[in-house]
């Protein structure tokens, strides 16, 4: 159960970062087959390897252990916090924020 959760999270965060298994392995300083095995969920991965993977994904280690349903709760909580913060902005600040988001989007 835990291995499956970790496997799902490694795959989830790797895809968010738009990385292949090979690229993640290179960033983490591990073999590609280690990433493949970690994402299979069939074997137990050493904590030291999970630390390398979380560092390469630029996420805290604990995020690899959060089951999917809890992750959705965290996302919803973060979205609510963002919504509350946006509601406090005046039109000038909202316009500036829109320009920043557009500029970031153009960099993609």
Protein Blocks (a to p, Z undefined) as FASTA:
>chain_A
ZZmmmmmmmmmmmmmnopafklmmmmnopafklmmmmmnopaccdfklmmmmmmmnopaf
klmmpcfklmmmmmmmmmmmmmmmmmmpcfklmmmmmmmmmmmmmmZZ
